[in-house]
Amino acid sequence: MRLDEAIRQRSEGAAFVPYIMAGDGGLDNLIPTIERLEAMGATAIELGIPFSDPVADGPIIEAAGMRALTDGVTLARVLDCLIEGSGRFSVPIVLMTYLNPVFRFGVQPFFERAAACGVSGVIIPDLPFEESLELFAGIDRRGVAVVPLVTLTSSEQRIEMILRQAEGFVYAVTLKGTTGKTDVFPDELLGHLRSLTSRSPVPVLAGFGVHRADQVRVLGEVCDGVVVGSFIVEALHEGRDAEVEALIQSAKTVDTKR
């Protein structure tokens, strides 16, 4: 099943995609963590690849990446781990990696290996959409979607270009800056998300700053769902699994009749 289909065919409410850092707490915990999040009701899982210069990451996710790097976690080891764990989960996996690890792995081999691992999509935040079209021209991506990001500073012309060619889902960034937590999403943002969702051929998921159930409900009512990173990473690191499950379950209460 394609990534966009998996999101659309969720059983109820808004989509909820938790972000986790691969190798934070040890690679031995990666597959069990994926299994737990799937059991909690995650629609898909965004799996971060640790990188030494994470320009889009706030302090919580950056710290998780540093812990994983200290343990020797690499893109190749994460993909090997996913291969070994195949068959233990069915939730779609979306890799979040910076471009340098992909280049070092080799672009074509990366997509071949990712597809063999059952990866459904990839997010590369430091690769502009226009350049991704050129970089991946002639590359057989084996059905792995390259998920585009739309930011609050994206021009209308650029948004239209991205929407015309979007696949998997559109990652709508809700903050001007890095990942983290925020308290209030302004009406201007909600209108922006409604507009994107009404025009997009694939689901639109809002991410950056989300950490409360009321925020999940507010955003889930104007787009297809949310991506939650810093809260999930911090809560799992501190053993607060019950809070993670409660936040995931809050998405199921969203009224999606727009």
C-alpha positions as a Markdown table, in Angstrom:
| # | Residue | x | y | z |
|---|---|---|---|---|
| 1 | Met | 0.0 | 0.0 | 0.0 |
| 2 | Arg | 1.3 | 3.4 | -0.9 |
| 3 | Leu | 2.0 | 5.9 | 1.9 |
| 4 | Asp | -0.8 | 8.2 | 1.0 |
| 5 | Glu | -3.3 | 5.3 | 0.8 |
| 6 | Ala | -2.2 | 4.1 | 4.3 |
| 7 | Ile | -2.9 | 7.5 | 5.7 |
| 8 | Arg | -6.2 | 7.9 | 4.0 |
| 9 | Gln | -7.4 | 4.5 | 5.0 |
| 10 | Arg | -6.9 | 5.0 | 8.8 |
| 11 | Ser | -9.9 | 3.7 | 10.7 |
| 12 | Glu | -11.0 | 6.9 | 12.4 |
| 13 | Gly | -10.1 | 10.5 | 13.4 |
| 14 | Ala | -7.0 | 12.3 | 12.3 |
| 15 | Ala | -3.7 | 10.6 | 11.3 |
| 16 | Phe | -1.0 | 10.6 | 14.0 |
| 17 | Val | 2.7 | 10.1 | 13.0 |
| 18 | Pro | 5.1 | 9.9 | 15.9 |
| 19 | Tyr | 8.8 | 10.7 | 15.3 |
| 20 | Ile | 11.4 | 8.6 | 17.0 |
| 21 | Met | 15.2 | 8.8 | 16.8 |
| 22 | Ala | 16.7 | 5.5 | 15.5 |
| 23 | Gly | 19.2 | 4.2 | 18.1 |
| 24 | Asp | 18.2 | 6.5 | 20.9 |
| 25 | Gly | 18.4 | 4.0 | 23.8 |
| 26 | Gly | 20.1 | 1.4 | 21.6 |
| 27 | Leu | 19.3 | -0.2 | 18.3 |
| 28 | Asp | 18.1 | -3.3 | 20.2 |
| 29 | Asn | 15.1 | -1.2 | 21.3 |
| 30 | Leu | 14.2 | 0.1 | 17.8 |
| 31 | Ile | 11.9 | -2.7 | 16.7 |
| 32 | Pro | 10.2 | -3.1 | 20.1 |
| 33 | Thr | 9.5 | 0.7 | 20.1 |
| 34 | Ile | 8.0 | 0.5 | 16.6 |
| 35 | Glu | 5.8 | -2.4 | 17.8 |
| 36 | Arg | 4.7 | -0.4 | 20.9 |
| 37 | Leu | 3.8 | 2.7 | 18.8 |
| 38 | Glu | 1.9 | 0.6 | 16.3 |
| 39 | Ala | -0.1 | -1.0 | 19.1 |
| 40 | Met | -0.8 | 2.5 | 20.5 |
| 41 | Gly | -2.5 | 3.4 | 17.2 |
| 42 | Ala | 0.2 | 5.2 | 15.2 |
| 43 | Thr | -0.8 | 5.7 | 11.6 |
| 44 | Ala | 2.8 | 5.7 | 10.4 |
| 45 | Ile | 6.2 | 6.2 | 12.1 |
| 46 | Glu | 8.8 | 8.8 | 11.2 |
| 47 | Leu | 12.2 | 7.3 | 11.9 |
| 48 | Gly | 15.0 | 9.8 | 12.3 |
| 49 | Ile | 18.5 | 8.9 | 11.2 |
| 50 | Pro | 21.1 | 10.5 | 13.6 |
| 51 | Phe | 23.3 | 13.2 | 12.0 |
| 52 | Ser | 26.0 | 15.4 | 13.3 |
| 53 | Asp | 24.6 | 18.7 | 11.9 |
| 54 | Pro | 20.8 | 18.4 | 12.2 |
| 55 | Val | 19.8 | 21.9 | 11.0 |
| 56 | Ala | 16.0 | 21.3 | 11.3 |
| 57 | Asp | 16.1 | 19.7 | 14.8 |
| 58 | Gly | 15.5 | 21.5 | 18.1 |
| 59 | Pro | 17.4 | 20.7 | 21.3 |
| 60 | Ile | 15.4 | 17.6 | 22.3 |
| 61 | Ile | 15.7 | 15.7 | 19.0 |
| 62 | Glu | 19.3 | 17.0 | 18.6 |
| 63 | Ala | 20.2 | 15.5 | 22.0 |
| 64 | Ala | 18.6 | 12.2 | 21.0 |
| 65 | Gly | 20.6 | 12.1 | 17.8 |
| 66 | Met | 23.8 | 12.8 | 19.7 |
| 67 | Arg | 23.0 | 9.8 | 22.1 |
| 68 | Ala | 22.5 | 7.6 | 19.0 |
| 69 | Leu | 25.7 | 8.8 | 17.3 |
| 70 | Thr | 27.7 | 8.1 | 20.5 |
| 71 | Asp | 26.4 | 4.5 | 20.3 |
| 72 | Gly | 27.7 | 4.2 | 16.7 |
| 73 | Val | 24.3 | 4.3 | 15.0 |
| 74 | Thr | 24.5 | 4.8 | 11.2 |
| 75 | Leu | 22.0 | 4.8 | 8.3 |
| 76 | Ala | 23.3 | 1.4 | 7.2 |
| 77 | Arg | 22.9 | -0.1 | 10.7 |
| 78 | Val | 19.3 | 1.3 | 10.9 |
| 79 | Leu | 18.4 | -0.3 | 7.6 |
| 80 | Asp | 19.9 | -3.6 | 8.7 |
| 81 | Cys | 17.9 | -3.4 | 11.8 |
| 82 | Leu | 14.7 | -2.8 | 9.9 |
| 83 | Ile | 15.5 | -5.8 | 7.6 |
| 84 | Glu | 16.0 | -8.0 | 10.7 |
| 85 | Gly | 12.7 | -6.8 | 12.2 |
| 86 | Ser | 10.6 | -7.3 | 9.1 |
| 87 | Gly | 7.5 | -9.2 | 9.7 |
| 88 | Arg | 7.2 | -7.9 | 13.3 |
| 89 | Phe | 5.2 | -4.8 | 12.4 |
| 90 | Ser | 3.0 | -3.5 | 9.5 |
| 91 | Val | 2.9 | 0.3 | 10.3 |
| 92 | Pro | 4.4 | 2.4 | 7.4 |
| 93 | Ile | 7.9 | 3.7 | 8.1 |
| 94 | Val | 9.1 | 7.1 | 6.9 |
| 95 | Leu | 12.8 | 7.8 | 7.2 |
| 96 | Met | 13.9 | 11.3 | 8.1 |
| 97 | Thr | 17.5 | 11.8 | 7.1 |
| 98 | Tyr | 19.7 | 14.6 | 6.0 |
| 99 | Leu | 21.2 | 14.4 | 2.5 |
| 100 | Asn | 24.8 | 13.6 | 3.5 |
| 101 | Pro | 24.1 | 10.1 | 4.8 |
| 102 | Val | 22.2 | 9.4 | 1.6 |
| 103 | Phe | 25.1 | 10.6 | -0.6 |
| 104 | Arg | 27.6 | 8.5 | 1.4 |
| 105 | Phe | 25.4 | 5.4 | 1.1 |
| 106 | Gly | 24.8 | 6.1 | -2.6 |
| 107 | Val | 21.5 | 7.5 | -3.9 |
| 108 | Gln | 20.4 | 4.4 | -5.9 |
| 109 | Pro | 21.6 | 1.9 | -3.3 |
| 110 | Phe | 19.8 | 3.9 | -0.6 |
| 111 | Phe | 16.4 | 3.6 | -2.3 |
| 112 | Glu | 17.0 | -0.1 | -3.2 |
| 113 | Arg | 17.9 | -0.9 | 0.4 |
| 114 | Ala | 15.1 | 1.3 | 1.9 |
| 115 | Ala | 12.5 | -0.4 | -0.3 |
| 116 | Ala | 13.9 | -3.8 | 0.6 |
| 117 | Cys | 13.4 | -2.8 | 4.3 |
| 118 | Gly | 9.7 | -2.0 | 3.6 |
| 119 | Val | 10.3 | 1.8 | 4.0 |
| 120 | Ser | 7.3 | 3.7 | 2.5 |
| 121 | Gly | 8.8 | 7.2 | 2.3 |
| 122 | Val | 11.7 | 9.5 | 3.1 |
| 123 | Ile | 12.0 | 13.1 | 4.3 |
| 124 | Ile | 15.2 | 15.0 | 3.5 |
| 125 | Pro | 14.8 | 18.5 | 5.1 |
| 126 | Asp | 18.0 | 20.0 | 3.8 |
| 127 | Leu | 17.2 | 19.1 | 0.2 |
| 128 | Pro | 15.1 | 21.8 | -1.5 |
| 129 | Phe | 12.2 | 20.3 | -3.5 |
| 130 | Glu | 13.4 | 21.7 | -6.8 |
| 131 | Glu | 16.8 | 20.1 | -6.3 |
| 132 | Ser | 15.2 | 16.8 | -5.4 |
| 133 | Leu | 13.6 | 16.6 | -8.8 |
| 134 | Glu | 17.0 | 17.0 | -10.4 |
| 135 | Leu | 18.8 | 14.7 | -8.0 |
| 136 | Phe | 16.4 | 11.8 | -8.3 |
| 137 | Ala | 15.8 | 12.1 | -12.1 |
| 138 | Gly | 16.6 | 8.7 | -13.5 |
| 139 | Ile | 16.7 | 7.1 | -10.1 |
| 140 | Asp | 14.5 | 4.1 | -9.5 |
| 141 | Arg | 13.1 | 4.9 | -6.1 |
| 142 | Arg | 11.3 | 1.5 | -5.9 |
| 143 | Gly | 8.1 | 3.1 | -4.8 |
| 144 | Val | 9.6 | 5.0 | -1.9 |
| 145 | Ala | 7.9 | 8.4 | -1.7 |
| 146 | Val | 9.9 | 11.5 | -1.3 |
| 147 | Val | 7.8 | 13.6 | 1.1 |
| 148 | Pro | 7.9 | 17.4 | 0.4 |
| 149 | Leu | 7.9 | 20.1 | 3.1 |
| 150 | Val | 5.9 | 23.3 | 2.9 |
| 151 | Thr | 6.9 | 26.0 | 5.3 |
| 152 | Leu | 5.2 | 29.2 | 6.4 |
| 153 | Thr | 7.6 | 31.2 | 4.3 |
| 154 | Ser | 7.0 | 29.2 | 1.1 |
| 155 | Ser | 5.7 | 31.3 | -1.8 |
| 156 | Glu | 2.4 | 30.6 | -3.4 |
| 157 | Gln | 4.1 | 29.8 | -6.6 |
| 158 | Arg | 6.4 | 27.3 | -4.9 |
| 159 | Ile | 3.5 | 25.7 | -3.0 |
| 160 | Glu | 1.6 | 25.1 | -6.2 |
| 161 | Met | 4.7 | 23.5 | -7.8 |
| 162 | Ile | 5.1 | 21.2 | -4.7 |
| 163 | Leu | 1.4 | 20.2 | -4.6 |
| 164 | Arg | 1.4 | 19.3 | -8.3 |
| 165 | Gln | 4.1 | 16.8 | -7.8 |
| 166 | Ala | 3.6 | 15.8 | -4.1 |
| 167 | Glu | 3.7 | 12.1 | -3.1 |
| 168 | Gly | 3.2 | 10.3 | 0.2 |
| 169 | Phe | 2.0 | 13.3 | 2.1 |
| 170 | Val | 2.8 | 17.0 | 2.4 |
| 171 | Tyr | 4.6 | 17.9 | 5.6 |
| 172 | Ala | 3.3 | 21.3 | 6.6 |
| 173 | Val | 5.8 | 22.9 | 8.9 |
| 174 | Thr | 3.9 | 24.9 | 11.6 |
| 175 | Leu | 6.7 | 27.0 | 13.0 |
| 176 | Lys | 9.4 | 29.3 | 11.7 |
| 177 | Gly | 12.5 | 27.6 | 13.1 |
| 178 | Thr | 13.5 | 24.2 | 14.4 |
| 179 | Thr | 11.5 | 21.4 | 16.0 |
| 180 | Gly | 10.3 | 21.9 | 19.5 |
| 181 | Lys | 7.1 | 22.9 | 21.4 |
| 182 | Thr | 4.7 | 25.8 | 21.1 |
| 183 | Asp | 1.6 | 26.8 | 23.0 |
| 184 | Val | -0.6 | 28.5 | 20.4 |
| 185 | Phe | -1.3 | 28.0 | 16.7 |
| 186 | Pro | -2.6 | 31.3 | 15.2 |
| 187 | Asp | -5.7 | 31.5 | 13.0 |
| 188 | Glu | -3.5 | 32.4 | 10.1 |
| 189 | Leu | -1.8 | 29.0 | 10.3 |
| 190 | Leu | -5.1 | 27.2 | 10.5 |
| 191 | Gly | -6.3 | 28.9 | 7.4 |
| 192 | His | -3.0 | 28.1 | 5.7 |
| 193 | Leu | -3.5 | 24.4 | 6.5 |
| 194 | Arg | -7.1 | 24.4 | 5.3 |
| 195 | Ser | -6.0 | 25.8 | 2.0 |
| 196 | Leu | -3.2 | 23.3 | 1.6 |
| 197 | Thr | -5.5 | 20.4 | 2.4 |
| 198 | Ser | -8.2 | 21.5 | 0.0 |
| 199 | Arg | -5.7 | 21.7 | -2.9 |
| 200 | Ser | -3.4 | 18.8 | -2.2 |
| 201 | Pro | -3.7 | 15.5 | -4.1 |
| 202 | Val | -2.1 | 13.7 | -1.1 |
| 203 | Pro | -2.7 | 14.0 | 2.7 |
| 204 | Val | -1.4 | 17.1 | 4.5 |
| 205 | Leu | 0.1 | 16.5 | 8.0 |
| 206 | Ala | 1.1 | 19.4 | 10.3 |
| 207 | Gly | 4.3 | 19.1 | 12.3 |
| 208 | Phe | 6.7 | 21.1 | 14.6 |
| 209 | Gly | 5.5 | 22.3 | 18.0 |
| 210 | Val | 2.7 | 19.8 | 18.7 |
| 211 | His | 2.7 | 18.4 | 22.2 |
| 212 | Arg | -0.9 | 18.5 | 23.6 |
| 213 | Ala | -4.1 | 16.7 | 22.9 |
| 214 | Asp | -6.0 | 20.0 | 22.3 |
| 215 | Gln | -3.4 | 20.9 | 19.6 |
| 216 | Val | -3.8 | 17.5 | 17.9 |
| 217 | Arg | -7.6 | 18.1 | 17.7 |
| 218 | Val | -7.3 | 21.7 | 16.5 |
| 219 | Leu | -4.8 | 20.8 | 13.7 |
| 220 | Gly | -6.5 | 17.5 | 12.9 |
| 221 | Glu | -9.7 | 19.4 | 12.1 |
| 222 | Val | -8.1 | 21.6 | 9.4 |
| 223 | Cys | -5.7 | 19.0 | 7.8 |
| 224 | Asp | -5.3 | 15.3 | 7.7 |
| 225 | Gly | -3.3 | 14.8 | 10.8 |
| 226 | Val | -0.1 | 15.6 | 12.7 |
| 227 | Val | 3.5 | 14.6 | 13.1 |
| 228 | Val | 4.8 | 14.8 | 16.7 |
| 229 | Gly | 8.5 | 14.7 | 17.4 |
| 230 | Ser | 10.0 | 16.4 | 20.4 |
| 231 | Phe | 7.3 | 15.4 | 22.8 |
| 232 | Ile | 7.5 | 11.7 | 21.7 |
| 233 | Val | 11.3 | 11.6 | 21.9 |
| 234 | Glu | 11.4 | 13.2 | 25.3 |
| 235 | Ala | 8.6 | 11.1 | 26.7 |
| 236 | Leu | 10.0 | 7.8 | 25.4 |
| 237 | His | 13.4 | 8.6 | 26.8 |
| 238 | Glu | 11.9 | 9.3 | 30.2 |
| 239 | Gly | 9.7 | 6.2 | 30.2 |
| 240 | Arg | 6.4 | 8.1 | 29.9 |
| 241 | Asp | 4.8 | 5.7 | 27.5 |
| 242 | Ala | 1.3 | 6.2 | 28.9 |
| 243 | Glu | 1.5 | 9.9 | 27.9 |
| 244 | Val | 2.6 | 8.9 | 24.4 |
| 245 | Glu | -0.4 | 6.6 | 24.1 |
| 246 | Ala | -2.8 | 9.2 | 25.4 |
| 247 | Leu | -1.6 | 11.7 | 22.8 |
| 248 | Ile | -1.9 | 9.2 | 20.0 |
| 249 | Gln | -5.4 | 8.2 | 21.0 |
| 250 | Ser | -6.4 | 11.8 | 21.1 |
| 251 | Ala | -6.2 | 11.9 | 17.3 |
| 252 | Lys | -8.9 | 9.3 | 17.1 |
| 253 | Thr | -11.4 | 11.7 | 18.7 |
| 254 | Val | -10.9 | 14.4 | 16.0 |
| 255 | Asp | -14.0 | 15.3 | 14.0 |
| 256 | Thr | -12.7 | 15.0 | 10.4 |
| 257 | Lys | -15.9 | 16.0 | 8.7 |
| 258 | Arg | -14.9 | 19.2 | 7.0 |
